[in-house]
Amino acid sequence: MNFTSLPRFPLATLPTPLDELPRLSQELGARILMKRDDLTGFALGGNKARKLEFLVADALEKNCDVLVTGGGVQSNHIRSTAAAARKAGLDAVGVFFASSGGERNGNMLLDEILGAQLIYANADKNATERAIENVCEDLRAQGRKPYLIPVGGSTPRGCVAYMLAVQELQTQLRAQNIQPDAIALTTGSCGTHAGILAGVKFFGLNVPVHGVTVSRPVDECRARLARLLTETAHFIAQPLDVAAAELIVHGEYLGAGYTKITPEARAAIYRVAQREGIFLDPVYTAKTMAGLFDLRQRGVLKENSTIIFWHTGGAPGLFGFPNDVLS
């Protein structure tokens, strides 16, 4: 399959910038660059816009009339999916892990403005996946044509979106004569991580990809990565021979769990904003940046190396957890 010609529904503003972070680089003793997928543009940006281009196109080809997905109550993915559905003339249903309650701010406010139907599963992530399937069954019984998008858009099509993002990055690196030594990114539902790994392998970038898990145990992340890579290789009918040792996931920055900010993540939000004028979010990118700081300090990421931090967005989360950020 020529996966570069898969149908797409235009959403993202591409290519996203590759920015130097000179003040952080000086402090860390390494060259830090940031791939700015917080600036994909659509619906306040973030990495989901790339994936949704392929997922929405597939939904439209199948004549679906409603997108159904799930996530946490401040899910960037639900917000982006609801916005993409509206742009495509579709309805949207978001299934939350949690029970109802809490302020309607941040991403939840945007979900309300978009008119998405919001359902509270009051369940863990695995049970929520089943709840999403049940919602689709109910919609079919009503004569609707739902398109199920797993949590995070982590599917082979979603992975293809990030394979192409690696090709985009590679073009920027060649234009600037940059040879990176590592990529650091957030590992959540694992689709972005798997797609970048697949792209690194397919396009011959040959740099290690360091994931910082923000929601799952390391072993679960590695199993999900391996499964997604296998499924993506089958989908594109191309070999993606990623060794187990290349599934690098750091679990020591998770803290108390998903959406639970750590002191180090809070400090990273302030440090990056005050050094570079760039905002991180408390759930995903702040923990990842805190991980990068520590990995560099411990020498896992080497002195004078060149490191790409892949900013996956999520700025509305700052307004969803203001007390955590200010605490």
C-alpha positions, 0 to 999 in steps of 0.5 A: 500500500502507498500509505502516503496517498490514503484519503485525508480530511484536511484539518491540521496546518502543516508542517508544524515548526521545529523550534530551537530552545536556546535558553533551555539548551544552555541550562541543560548542556544539550541542544534542545529543539521542539517539534511544535504539534501544539501548533497544528492549528485546528481546534486549539491544536495538538497531535490529534489533528494529524490522526483525525485527518485520516480517521474522519476521511475513513468515516466519510468514505463509510458514510458514517454520521457520528464519531464516537470516542472516549477519554478523560474528563479533560480529554484533548482527544474528545475535544479534537474529535468533536471539532473534527466531526462538526467540521465534517458535518457529523455528530460526536459522542464522547465517553468519559472514564469518570463519573459526572461532576466538576467544573465545566472548564478547559476541554470540557467547556469546549466539548459543550460549545461544540455540542458533543453528547457527553456520557460518563462511564464511571469506569476504568480505561478498559471498561470505557473501551467497552462502553464506547462499543456499547454506545455504538451498538445503541446508535446502530439500533437507532438507525445511526451509522457510528464510527468508533475511534479508540481512545487517543485515536490509536489505530493503524491510520493514526499511526500512519499520520505520525509516520508522515509526521516523521517524514515531515521532521526529516525534511526539516532536519535535512534543511537545517543540517541537524542530526538528532541523537534522540526524540522525547515524547509523551506515551499515553494511548501509545498511538503517537509513540508507535507512529513515530517509531514506525516512521523512524524505522521506515524512513531511516531516521535511526534515532532512539525514541524515548517515551514518558508514560503518563497513564499506564504501566511501562509493561502495558505501554510496551505491549500496546506499542508492539501491537500497534506496530504489528497492526500498522505493518499489516495495514501498510503491507510493509515490514516494520522491524522494531526490536523490543529494546527500541520500545523505550518507555520511562515510568518513573515520572508518572507520579500518582497516576493519570491527570495527577500532577507532580511537583516536577511537572509543575516546575517544568510548566513554569520553567519552559514558559519563563525560559521560552514562552511556550506552554506545557499542559499538566497531564501530558507534556509537563511530565514528559519535559520533567522526564527530559530534564531528569534523563539529561541530568542523569546522563541517559540523554548525553551532554552536547547531544541534540534532542527533539522534544515532540510537543503534542499540545494540550494547552486547554488542560491548563484551564482545566486544572488551574489549582493543580498548576498554581498549587 
